[in-house]
Amino acid sequence: MNEALDQDAGAPASTAEQPTSGALERIARQQRLVIVSMLVATLFLGVLIGAVVTRGAFADPDNRIVISSTGPVADNLSASFANAASIVEPAVVHIDVQEGEGRNAGREAKGSGVLVTASGYILTNFHVVEGAKKMRVRLYDHREFDAELIGSDRDTDLAVIRILTDKPLPFARFGDSNRLRVGDWVLAIGSPFGLEQTVTAGIISAKGRETEGGSSAFQQFLQTDAAINPGNSGGPLVNLSGEVVGINTQIATRTGAFSGIGFALPSSTASEIYNELVAKGRVNRGFLGVEVADLSADVAKINGLGGTDGVVIGVLRGDSPAAAAGLASGDIITEINGERVRNRRDLIRRIGSFPAGSLVKLTYVREGNPGTATAKLGDREEMIAAAGGRSEDFDGEDPDGEQDEGLELPPGHPDIDPPVRPSLGITLRTLTPDLARDRSLDGLTGPT
């Protein structure tokens, strides 16, 4: 009987644990609803994301163009360009020049410059302001000021002008051009063809570049493929830290416009010249008063020299520092103060690096015999002015350009055996107002 009671008592419990067929159907419907809801939500979310992504690329159904609200994808190089430009642009100025001397009287020229102090000092190219009767400077914020010339240096093609204002002005910082590497990115900023605040990008293509026929011995350029055109002259070449590393000065071109090769005077030179111009209004350079030529292998061999380092004196003035020191035509100068002289340009730069009045020890070879002489350097600018010449006509050479009567030149001298210079197939020219008009570039002047 007890077993029967146990069975009867357990029967209802077993029945309660098993769901009915109706309950199973309800559970199945609920599961289907959940799955369908999830699929619908996923589809809706996908459509929404697609609409957001494509909103900037496709027109709305009513054919309107809608600009995407999403920002540009981050690009480190683009950001570096933009940051560098934003730092320097406020300090870059546009210069309008009314010329008032010689055949250029009354003509106008345009160029660029860069503010280097808050008090209004501007560094630019000499050829931008040469012969200026009036100079007008326009700033980044479009304010305009008359400018005065503080000083200029034809040998490096640099000049300093100044504007006066009651408030401090934005100015650019200078970087160390000696730390630049070939391949480093740079920006050129200026007013090419009068288009102010134009920024172009490129790399440093070469350093220490000398341009035959287009530069003086005191110019060793940074070469760049950043676009530089007429009107860029005097504007800054900038590294990606927003520092000025050069002053844009020349271009190599067959057309008068940019052809992929531009030249900027390094900041190391520009800052040194600027400081002298601000302090004295001019650059004080030493002068030997000689015409020299590079040493050829034949002349070196005749004089018992093992290499071609050195320069041959061709002509010297009778009243020159070189003549007073006992040097003579045909002598080969090999050292200055114990340091080797490489070539003509090296001698000119080295002599010019000493101020007038300096004593320099010159080591030379005369007819195969070594000798030394001490020369007291003259003032380069004063001697050139006294001779009525221009510095680009003779870099440390005889201003008269006349050979002494009876002068005998050694075999291999360039006046007897002119050297054949390799050609790059390009020409460096100063863009004069006449040439500018011929090429529909009215109002522009200067190599760049």
DAWO-V58889 format. One record per helix or strand of 2 or more residues. SS is the DSSP state (h for helix, s for strand). FROM is the first residue (numbers start at 1). LEN is the number of residues. If there is no record, write none. Layout:
{{SS/FROM/LEN} {SS/FROM/LEN}}
This chain:
{{h/2/16} {h/21/34} {h/76/16} {s/92/8} {h/102/3} {s/108/8} {s/121/5} {h/126/4} {s/132/7} {s/144/10} {s/158/5} {s/173/2} {h/177/3} {s/185/6} {h/192/3} {s/198/12} {s/221/4} {s/236/3} {s/243/9} {s/262/5} {h/267/14} {s/286/2} {s/290/5} {h/297/6} {s/311/6} {h/321/4} {s/332/5} {s/339/2} {h/344/9} {s/359/8} {s/369/8} {s/378/2} {h/380/8} {h/391/3} {h/433/6}}
